[in-house]
């Protein structure tokens, strides 16, 4: 199964990616470092092409309430639109 892990290079995401790969899945660890940015939408379409599952374990870079809310609203909206377009 092809699985995209948003936040796949972070603390939790990297552990999840490792476990999924050990279980035989094809996994893409998606993050800004790998060219996938859920805030700008950069790389989302390419990352989700052919994916059957998307797991989002991304975290906000800020702890300030308004910034956290804006991060998750924007990220979630962009990710949902890209998933819909990719048929995930």
Secondary structure by P-SEA (a helix, b strand, c coil): cbbbbcccccaaaaaaaaaaaaacccccccccccccccccccccccccccccbbbbccccccccaaaaaaaaaaaaaaaaaaaaaacc
